[in-house]
Amino acid sequence: MNVKLMNIKDVNKLFETIDKCNGKVELVGEDIKLNLKSKLSQYFSLAKLFSDGEIPELELATTDPDDANLLVRFMMDNQVEE
């Protein structure tokens, strides 16, 4: 199941949420899939995507529907009101 997250401001909290997932969580891009359960992949994606302090959009693929729900809850709970 694919989940699209928008306007991620707290990457550490995102990775904490991914660490709680039971199944595989992959960053989906045009030519790449990165296993975000791997710390090395997390650091690589952090450097690539988080260069300006915020990730505007991120698509993740999960193998467990409960993990997709956890990630959606993360997004809903971490929206910053302007």
mmCIF file of the C-alpha atoms, coordinates in Angstrom:
data_MODEL
# 
_entry.id   MODEL 
# 
loop_
_atom_site.group_PDB 
_atom_site.id 
_atom_site.type_symbol 
_atom_site.label_atom_id 
_atom_site.label_alt_id 
_atom_site.label_comp_id 
_atom_site.label_asym_id 
_atom_site.label_entity_id 
_atom_site.label_seq_id 
_atom_site.pdbx_PDB_ins_code 
_atom_site.Cartn_x 
_atom_site.Cartn_y 
_atom_site.Cartn_z 
_atom_site.occupancy 
_atom_site.B_iso_or_equiv 
_atom_site.pdbx_formal_charge 
_atom_site.auth_seq_id 
_atom_site.auth_comp_id 
_atom_site.auth_asym_id 
_atom_site.auth_atom_id 
_atom_site.pdbx_PDB_model_num 
ATOM 1  C CA . MET A 1 1  ? 0.000  0.000  0.000   1.00 0.00 ? 1  MET A CA 1 
ATOM 2  C CA . ASN A 1 2  ? 1.370  3.420  -0.953  1.00 0.00 ? 2  ASN A CA 1 
ATOM 3  C CA . VAL A 1 3  ? 1.068  6.412  1.360   1.00 0.00 ? 3  VAL A CA 1 
ATOM 4  C CA . LYS A 1 4  ? 1.818  9.988  0.318   1.00 0.00 ? 4  LYS A CA 1 
ATOM 5  C CA . LEU A 1 5  ? 2.983  12.278 3.117   1.00 0.00 ? 5  LEU A CA 1 
ATOM 6  C CA . MET A 1 6  ? 3.019  16.044 2.684   1.00 0.00 ? 6  MET A CA 1 
ATOM 7  C CA . ASN A 1 7  ? 4.875  18.934 4.360   1.00 0.00 ? 7  ASN A CA 1 
ATOM 8  C CA . ILE A 1 8  ? 7.009  16.889 6.736   1.00 0.00 ? 8  ILE A CA 1 
ATOM 9  C CA . LYS A 1 9  ? 8.668  19.235 9.192   1.00 0.00 ? 9  LYS A CA 1 
ATOM 10 C CA . ASP A 1 10 ? 9.933  16.748 11.810  1.00 0.00 ? 10 ASP A CA 1 
ATOM 11 C CA . VAL A 1 11 ? 12.013 14.091 10.063  1.00 0.00 ? 11 VAL A CA 1 
ATOM 12 C CA . ASN A 1 12 ? 13.184 12.574 13.354  1.00 0.00 ? 12 ASN A CA 1 
ATOM 13 C CA . LYS A 1 13 ? 9.566  11.888 14.331  1.00 0.00 ? 13 LYS A CA 1 
ATOM 14 C CA . LEU A 1 14 ? 8.956  10.395 10.877  1.00 0.00 ? 14 LEU A CA 1 
ATOM 15 C CA . PHE A 1 15 ? 11.855 7.976  11.316  1.00 0.00 ? 15 PHE A CA 1 
ATOM 16 C CA . GLU A 1 16 ? 10.689 7.139  14.852  1.00 0.00 ? 16 GLU A CA 1 
ATOM 17 C CA . THR A 1 17 ? 7.296  6.268  13.363  1.00 0.00 ? 17 THR A CA 1 
ATOM 18 C CA . ILE A 1 18 ? 8.906  4.177  10.603  1.00 0.00 ? 18 ILE A CA 1 
ATOM 19 C CA . ASP A 1 19 ? 10.921 2.318  13.263  1.00 0.00 ? 19 ASP A CA 1 
ATOM 20 C CA . LYS A 1 20 ? 7.616  1.331  14.914  1.00 0.00 ? 20 LYS A CA 1 
ATOM 21 C CA . CYS A 1 21 ? 6.322  -0.235 11.691  1.00 0.00 ? 21 CYS A CA 1 
ATOM 22 C CA . ASN A 1 22 ? 6.173  -4.036 11.566  1.00 0.00 ? 22 ASN A CA 1 
ATOM 23 C CA . GLY A 1 23 ? 6.648  -4.569 7.837   1.00 0.00 ? 23 GLY A CA 1 
ATOM 24 C CA . LYS A 1 24 ? 8.811  -3.137 5.110   1.00 0.00 ? 24 LYS A CA 1 
ATOM 25 C CA . VAL A 1 25 ? 8.615  0.629  4.492   1.00 0.00 ? 25 VAL A CA 1 
ATOM 26 C CA . GLU A 1 26 ? 10.189 1.901  1.293   1.00 0.00 ? 26 GLU A CA 1 
ATOM 27 C CA . LEU A 1 27 ? 10.723 5.380  -0.085  1.00 0.00 ? 27 LEU A CA 1 
ATOM 28 C CA . VAL A 1 28 ? 9.314  5.324  -3.605  1.00 0.00 ? 28 VAL A CA 1 
ATOM 29 C CA . GLY A 1 29 ? 10.845 7.537  -6.275  1.00 0.00 ? 29 GLY A CA 1 
ATOM 30 C CA . GLU A 1 30 ? 10.988 7.627  -10.053 1.00 0.00 ? 30 GLU A CA 1 
ATOM 31 C CA . ASP A 1 31 ? 13.982 5.303  -10.341 1.00 0.00 ? 31 ASP A CA 1 
ATOM 32 C CA . ILE A 1 32 ? 14.506 4.117  -6.790  1.00 0.00 ? 32 ILE A CA 1 
ATOM 33 C CA . LYS A 1 33 ? 13.077 2.274  -3.821  1.00 0.00 ? 33 LYS A CA 1 
ATOM 34 C CA . LEU A 1 34 ? 14.882 2.660  -0.503  1.00 0.00 ? 34 LEU A CA 1 
ATOM 35 C CA . ASN A 1 35 ? 14.208 0.496  2.527   1.00 0.00 ? 35 ASN A CA 1 
ATOM 36 C CA . LEU A 1 36 ? 13.609 3.098  5.240   1.00 0.00 ? 36 LEU A CA 1 
ATOM 37 C CA . LYS A 1 37 ? 13.834 0.508  8.006   1.00 0.00 ? 37 LYS A CA 1 
ATOM 38 C CA . SER A 1 38 ? 17.594 0.603  7.313   1.00 0.00 ? 38 SER A CA 1 
ATOM 39 C CA . LYS A 1 39 ? 19.470 3.340  9.204   1.00 0.00 ? 39 LYS A CA 1 
ATOM 40 C CA . LEU A 1 40 ? 21.860 3.802  6.271   1.00 0.00 ? 40 LEU A CA 1 
ATOM 41 C CA . SER A 1 41 ? 18.940 4.389  3.912   1.00 0.00 ? 41 SER A CA 1 
ATOM 42 C CA . GLN A 1 42 ? 17.399 6.802  6.409   1.00 0.00 ? 42 GLN A CA 1 
ATOM 43 C CA . TYR A 1 43 ? 20.588 8.881  6.476   1.00 0.00 ? 43 TYR A CA 1 
ATOM 44 C CA . PHE A 1 44 ? 20.856 8.791  2.678   1.00 0.00 ? 44 PHE A CA 1 
ATOM 45 C CA . SER A 1 45 ? 17.257 9.902  2.209   1.00 0.00 ? 45 SER A CA 1 
ATOM 46 C CA . LEU A 1 46 ? 17.622 12.533 4.943   1.00 0.00 ? 46 LEU A CA 1 
ATOM 47 C CA . ALA A 1 47 ? 20.575 14.118 3.154   1.00 0.00 ? 47 ALA A CA 1 
ATOM 48 C CA . LYS A 1 48 ? 18.891 13.930 -0.247  1.00 0.00 ? 48 LYS A CA 1 
ATOM 49 C CA . LEU A 1 49 ? 15.386 15.116 0.668   1.00 0.00 ? 49 LEU A CA 1 
ATOM 50 C CA . PHE A 1 50 ? 15.743 17.325 3.728   1.00 0.00 ? 50 PHE A CA 1 
ATOM 51 C CA . SER A 1 51 ? 18.158 19.891 2.358   1.00 0.00 ? 51 SER A CA 1 
ATOM 52 C CA . ASP A 1 52 ? 15.891 22.922 2.917   1.00 0.00 ? 52 ASP A CA 1 
ATOM 53 C CA . GLY A 1 53 ? 14.443 22.048 6.339   1.00 0.00 ? 53 GLY A CA 1 
ATOM 54 C CA . GLU A 1 54 ? 11.169 20.538 5.137   1.00 0.00 ? 54 GLU A CA 1 
ATOM 55 C CA . ILE A 1 55 ? 10.095 17.670 2.901   1.00 0.00 ? 55 ILE A CA 1 
ATOM 56 C CA . PRO A 1 56 ? 7.195  18.905 0.754   1.00 0.00 ? 56 PRO A CA 1 
ATOM 57 C CA . GLU A 1 57 ? 6.082  15.474 -0.466  1.00 0.00 ? 57 GLU A CA 1 
ATOM 58 C CA . LEU A 1 58 ? 7.136  11.886 0.126   1.00 0.00 ? 58 LEU A CA 1 
ATOM 59 C CA . GLU A 1 59 ? 5.673  8.626  -1.157  1.00 0.00 ? 59 GLU A CA 1 
ATOM 60 C CA . LEU A 1 60 ? 6.166  5.494  0.915   1.00 0.00 ? 60 LEU A CA 1 
ATOM 61 C CA . ALA A 1 61 ? 5.231  1.898  0.121   1.00 0.00 ? 61 ALA A CA 1 
ATOM 62 C CA . THR A 1 62 ? 4.304  -0.384 3.018   1.00 0.00 ? 62 THR A CA 1 
ATOM 63 C CA . THR A 1 63 ? 3.732  -4.129 3.143   1.00 0.00 ? 63 THR A CA 1 
ATOM 64 C CA . ASP A 1 64 ? 1.511  -4.000 6.230   1.00 0.00 ? 64 ASP A CA 1 
ATOM 65 C CA . PRO A 1 65 ? -1.819 -2.076 6.182   1.00 0.00 ? 65 PRO A CA 1 
ATOM 66 C CA . ASP A 1 66 ? -1.391 -1.265 9.892   1.00 0.00 ? 66 ASP A CA 1 
ATOM 67 C CA . ASP A 1 67 ? 1.898  0.469  9.036   1.00 0.00 ? 67 ASP A CA 1 
ATOM 68 C CA . ALA A 1 68 ? 0.134  2.591  6.412   1.00 0.00 ? 68 ALA A CA 1 
ATOM 69 C CA . ASN A 1 69 ? -2.416 3.622  9.061   1.00 0.00 ? 69 ASN A CA 1 
ATOM 70 C CA . LEU A 1 70 ? 0.414  4.477  11.487  1.00 0.00 ? 70 LEU A CA 1 
ATOM 71 C CA . LEU A 1 71 ? 2.052  6.708  8.871   1.00 0.00 ? 71 LEU A CA 1 
ATOM 72 C CA . VAL A 1 72 ? -1.235 8.454  8.052   1.00 0.00 ? 72 VAL A CA 1 
ATOM 73 C CA . ARG A 1 73 ? -1.745 9.094  11.785  1.00 0.00 ? 73 ARG A CA 1 
ATOM 74 C CA . PHE A 1 74 ? 1.797  10.506 11.935  1.00 0.00 ? 74 PHE A CA 1 
ATOM 75 C CA . MET A 1 75 ? 0.938  12.952 9.174   1.00 0.00 ? 75 MET A CA 1 
ATOM 76 C CA . MET A 1 76 ? -2.352 13.989 10.759  1.00 0.00 ? 76 MET A CA 1 
ATOM 77 C CA . ASP A 1 77 ? -0.862 14.394 14.244  1.00 0.00 ? 77 ASP A CA 1 
ATOM 78 C CA . ASN A 1 78 ? 2.157  16.380 13.087  1.00 0.00 ? 78 ASN A CA 1 
ATOM 79 C CA . GLN A 1 79 ? 0.527  19.067 10.993  1.00 0.00 ? 79 GLN A CA 1 
ATOM 80 C CA . VAL A 1 80 ? 1.740  22.449 12.168  1.00 0.00 ? 80 VAL A CA 1 
ATOM 81 C CA . GLU A 1 81 ? -0.926 25.105 12.243  1.00 0.00 ? 81 GLU A CA 1 
ATOM 82 C CA . GLU A 1 82 ? 0.229  28.446 10.889  1.00 0.00 ? 82 GLU A CA 1 
# 
